[in-house]
Amino acid sequence: MVWIQGGAFEFGSTAAYDGTTFARDGVVCVVINWRVGADGFLDLGDGNANAGLLDQVAALEWIRDNIAAFGGDPGNVTVFGQSAGAMSIGVLLATPRAEGLFRRAILQSGAAHHAIPTGTARRIAGFLAEKLGVPPTRDAMAAVPTQRLLAAQAELKADLIARPDPQHWGQDAVASLMLWQPTIDGDVIPGRPIDRIAAGSGAAVDLIVGTNAEDWKLFLAITGVLAKVTEEDLAEVRSVDVFSRISAYGLPAEKALREYRSHYPASSPGELLAAVETDWWVRIPVIRLADAHAGAQAASARTYMYEFGWPAPGLGAVHAMEVPFVFDALHKGSRLFGPLLGTDPPQELANTVHSAWISFAATGDPGWPRYNHGSRTTMLFEAEPRLIRDPRAWERDLWRDVR
């Protein structure tokens, strides 16, 4: 099993992820580093875009060639990852150079929608060069001290947040607020990943895909936006910022607000916005990925869906909350979100999730029925896990032809 960590394609490392519990249970667990930010995804039109993604491919090639020496089976590799790590896997499923390097994949709160056109990527590269005061060439960028490069990236991100103009940055960058993403360069990534998967890319790969019930609430909580958003913001009578408007995510504001309010009647305006953002960022892309994969590979590769619903005290089932359960690491302190879990997180649930991931990696079966277009069976991981049928039908309908 090969873990690909998240971090918005901009930060992150392997430091927080300890594979000991997988090794304890008979799995050879590999955790990889890969280049992020401009170092990993700078597109200067010189044929060297997507270095961060190619790092992941290189790691998988190394595993194919060497993992048997560590007791691993190069013919039974499962990649699993969360957030940008899962988004990376969604891209790898559509990347010819990754074909045959893994047999199964688990995508946690990320799918196959985050890859930007070359025009957007090269525009951003030009802005970074201007910020650094150097020509937009690989050699000029390489000569910039690391600390200055990191500072310029942060300055550029601040510029984007202060002026989220799609005409300036490109729609994909503004909608996601992620300047550094895989680039659809026609080579490493030949086309939009979700479209390639629907057409049959990744045909031999079994999938588990899923989200957390309140995924994007985390980011509104830590930035303070959750408490600031009002009904007027959502309805666009006024707005604290452009991303407090429902229409910023492609939905008709009046209809969407009515739908979300009817399904979450006790929620605050900030919580309603969090539900919209959860759907835009991860839930709808994950459903689209499951639909594409199950439709294209119904007779061969298997598709499974989950939703993680155990709520951290005072916070909810937010982004990354499933990770310590996957790693069976509830009591390892703060390295895997320990303080957010409260004083008595359910060990039985960690046993269940961790075991399901291992079972899937070993056999292709996590222990619940496959996802298909008829039943859309989903495993809901709560204190008492249970199966549910088509739990997000109204959201699928609302987001039809959007995202």
N, C-alpha and C positions, 0 to 999 in steps of 0.2 A: 504494500500500500504506500502510495507516494502522496504526501501532503503538500499542497500549494496554498500558501497563506494569502490573506487579503491585505488591504491597505490602500484602496482607491487607485491602484497602479502608481502610487506616489511614495509610499513608505512601507515599512514592514521588514521583518526578518524572522529567522527560525527560532530566535531566542526563547520565545514563550511556549514552544511546542515540544513536548517530551513524549517520544513514542514508546516509553517503557511499558505502558499498559498493553499496547499492541504486541510488543515482543513477549510479554508475559503470557499472552494468549495465542502464541504460535504464529504471529505475523512478523515478517521482516518489514519494518516501517522505515521509510526514507523521508526525510524532511529537507527540502531544497531551498536555497536562496536563488534569487533571480533579480536582474537589474530592473529598477523602477525609475519613475520620473523621466526627465530628459535623457538620462543615461540609458534607459531602457526603451524609450519610445519616441525619440527625436527623429523626425522625418525630414531630411534635407534634400530629398529627391536624388540621392546618390546610390540607391539600391541597398541601403543599410538600415531601413526602418525595422521595427519589431525585434530589436535585439533582446528585449526582455522575454518575449515569447520564444525566441530561438534558444535562449538559455534553458527554458523548460524542456524544449525538444532535445537539446544536448544532454540534459540530465536523464531523460527517458532513454536516449540512445546508450548512455553509459550504463544505465540499469540493465538494459537488454543484453549488453555485452559482458557485464561483470557481476550481476547480482547473484548468479549461481554460486559464486565463491563465498557468499555470505549466507547461503542456505535458502535463497529466494528462487522463485520459479519465473524466469523471464517470459514464459508464455501465459502467466496469470497475474498481470499487473493491474491494479486498480488505482486510478488517480482520484483523490478527493480533495476538496478545497472549499473555502468559504469566501463570500463577497467577491472581491476582485480575483481571488484564487478560483472561485467557481466560474466567474466570467471568463477567466483564462481558459478553463477547461471547455467552456462553450465554444471558444474560438479554436482550441486544439481539435475539437471534433470536426471542424470544417477546414483544417489545415492539412494539405497533402503530405507535408513532411512529417506529420505526427501519425500518419496512418500505420496501423499495425503495432504501435509502440505501447498501447494499453488495451486491455480487454474489457474493462469496466470503468465506470466513472460515477462519482457522487458529487452533485453540485448543490451546495448549501447557500441559499440566498444569493444566487447569481445564475445567469443563464447565457444566452447567445445573442444579446442585442447590443453589447457595448464594444463597438469597433467603429472607427470614424473614417470618413473619406479622406483620400490623400490631400485634397484641396484644403480641408480644415487643418489637417496635421501640419502641412507645410506653412500655412499662414501662422500657426502658433509657433513653429520653429523660427519664422522670421521675426515675430515679436520678441522671442527670447534673445535672438541675436542683437536686436536693437537695444534691448534692456542691458545687455552685456557690453555693447559698443564694439562688437566684433563682426566680421563678415559671416554670413550663414553657411559656413563650411565645417566639415568634420574636424579638420586640423585646428581651426581657430577655436572651436568650442572645446576641444581637448586641452588646449593650452590654458584655459580659464581655471583658476584655483577652485578646488571643490567647494569651499565655503562660499565663495562668490557665486558659483553656479546655484547652490542651494538657496542662497538669499534671493537671487534673481527669480528662481522658480516661485518662491513665496510672494515676491512682489507682483509677479504676473498673475498669480491666483487672486491676490487682493484686487488687482485691476479688474479681473473678470467679475468678481463679486460686486464691486462698486459700479461697474458698467456692463451689465449683462445684455449686450446688444448683439443679436444674432447676425446682423449684417457685418459686424466687425469681427466677431470670433468664429462664427459658424454655428448653426443651430444645434449640432450635436454637442459641442463644447458648452454652450449656454444651458441647455436642458439638463445636462449631467453635472455641470460644474467640475468636470474632470478634464484637465488640459492634456493629460498623458494617458493615452489609451492605445490599444492595438490599431494599426492602420490598415485599411483595405487597400493594399498596395498592388494587387493583381498578381503577386508572386507568392509570398508566404501566406497571405490571406487573399485568395482569388476573388472572393465576393462576400456579400453580407452573410455572416455565419448562420443565422437562423434560416435564411433562404437555402443555403447549401445543405443544411441538415434536412430540411423538408424535401429536398431533391434526392436525398439518399446518402449524404456524407455521414460517416459514423455508423454505417449500417451494421457493423459487426460488434458494436459496443453496447453492453447492457448499461442502463442508466437508473440511478435514483436522483430525483430532483425534488426540491422543496424550499420552503421559506419558514420564517417565524411569524406568529400570528400578528405581532405588532412591530415588525421589523424596523421601519424607519422612524418610529417614535423615539428611538435612542438619540438620534441626531438633533431632533427638535428639543429634546429634554436637555442635552448637554450645552446647547447654544442659547437656551433660554427662550427660544421662539415659541415653545409649546404653551407657555403661560401668557404670551403677548398677543397671539392671534385672536381676532374677534370675528363675530358673525359678519360684520361689515367688510372685513378683509376677505373672507371667503366669497362673499357675494359681490366683491369688487366695487362696493360703494366707496371704499378707500382701501389702502393697503400699506402695511408697514414695509413691504418690499415685494418685488415682482413674484417671488416664489411663494408668497402667501395667497396667491390667486389660483383658484382651481384651474382656470383656463391656461395657466402656464404649462400644464401637463397635457394639453390637447383636448380636454373635455369641455363640453358646453356647461358653463358655470351653474346656471339655474337648475338644469336637469340633474347634474351631478350632485349638487348640494342637497337637492330633494332626496335623491337615492341614498346618499351616505347618511343623511339625517334619519331616514326611515329605518335603516339597518343598524344604526348606532345611536338610538334615541337618547341615551344617557351621557354621550360623549361631549366633551368641551370642544369649542372650535379648533383648538390646537390638536386635539386627538383626531378630529375629522380630517384635518390637513395631513396628519401622520398616516391615516388610513389611505388617503389619496396617494401620498408619496410612496408608501409601501407597495401599492399596486403598480405605480409607474416604474419604480426602480426594480422590483424583484418579482412580485406575485404574477403579474400579467406576463412578463417575459418567461417565467418558469412554466406557466400553463401553456404558453405558445411552444416552448421547447418540448414539453411532454406531448402535446398534440402532434407536433411535427415528427418527433421520433416514433411515437406509437403508430402514426399513420404511415410513415415511410417504411418502417421495419416491423410491421405487425406480425409477419410470419417468422421472424428470426430473432433479432435482439429484443430484450425485455425492457420495459419501462415501468418504473414505480414512482409514486408520489407520496410525499409526507408533508405534514405541517407540525411545527414544534410550538406547543401552546402553553408550556409550563411558565407561569409568570413569576419573575423575580419580584421580591417584596417591594412595593412602592414604585415599580418601574414597568413591569409587564414582560411579555415574551418578545423582547426586543432583539435587535441585530446582534449576532455573535453569541447569544445566550445558550445556544445549543452546543457550542464548541466544547466546553468542559464536560458535557454529558457524552459527546462523541469520544473524547479522549479518556473518559472515566477518571476525571481529575477534579472532582468536586472539592477536595480537601487539600489542595496543594497551594494554598495561599493566593496571592494576587496575580500570579503569573498568567493564570487563565481565568481572569474576571472573578476571582474568589470573593472579594468584598460585595459584589453585586448579587451574589447568590443567597445572602442571608445566613442565618445560623444553622439551618437544618434543611438543606436541599435534599431532594429525594434520591437516595442512592439506588433504589430499585429502578427508577427511571433511567439513571445512568447505565445500570446493568443492561437494561432493555435496548437502549439506543446503541451502546457500544457493541453489544452482541449482534444486533441487526446489521451493523456496518461490516463486521467481520464475516458474518454468514454470507452476506451479499458478495464480498470480495472473494470468498472461498468457492461459492457455488453459483452465484448469480441470483440467489433467492434470499431476500431479507426477512421473509417470514409473513408477508401479507400479499394479497392478490395484486396482479398487475393492473396498471392504469390502462384504460382504453377509452375510446370516444363514447362508448355507451354508458358505462357505470362511473367512470372517473374516480375509481376507488382511491381513497387517501387515508394513510395512517396518521391519526392525530396523536402526537406524543404529549400527553398530559400526565399528571400523577397516576391516573389510571388510563393507559393508552387504549384507544378504540378506533375502529374503522368507521369512516363516514363516506357517504356517497355524494359526489359532485358538490362539495361544500361552497364553491365560489361561482355558482351559476349566474347570479345577478351581476357580479363584476365582469364576468366574461361577456355578458350581453352589453353592459354599459360601455366597455372598452372596445367593442367590436369596431374594426377599421381605425382604431386609435392605437398608437404605440407600435 
